[in-house]
């Protein structure tokens, strides 16, 4: 069971890394355009937003960045 858990955790970590690269670096490239089904013009207009989201979502998911108590919210 421990091996299955480690494999699942590895897959999830790799997916997070892929999504970060996709949102931060490939947003307005053919790979990003195809993945999100958007036009080049829209991708250029939203590139900064996507890069911020790509970074924020990944940093936010780190254990140390999560509030530990309800009062921390």
Buried (B, 14 or more C-beta within 10 A) or exposed (E): EEEEEEEEEEEEEEEEEEBBBBBBBBBBEEEBBEBBEBEEEEBEEBBEEBBEBBEEEBEEEEEEEEEEEEEEE
